[in-house]
Amino acid sequence: MTREEARRGGPEEQAVLLVAGLADLAVSTVFSAVGTVRGLLGRSDTAELAAQAEHDLMARGRLTLDRYTATPPAYLEQLARVAVERRAGGDD
């Protein structure tokens, strides 16, 4: 058994190490985000920046809803519209 294999331990120890690594990653990410927020709060255009972020988020939400909720018009309905347009235009 090599030194690395002895250090790994059993599945329980590996799970604990994995969870500890993920927790450390999450904590460092949170601290990084807090530092970024503190830097943004020190800016003079914070209100304008927040309004722009709100506008961008609303536009992104609108696009997402349109992508997943919009249904295309029925094929026969499209054909009927074309036929009505042709009759109105005299293109029989």
Secondary structure, DSSP 4 states (H G I P E B T S, - for coil): --HHHHHH--HHHHHHHHHHHHHHHHHHHHHHHHHHHHHHHTSTTHHHHHHHHHHHHHHHHHHHHHHHH--PPPHHHHHHHHHHHHHHHT--
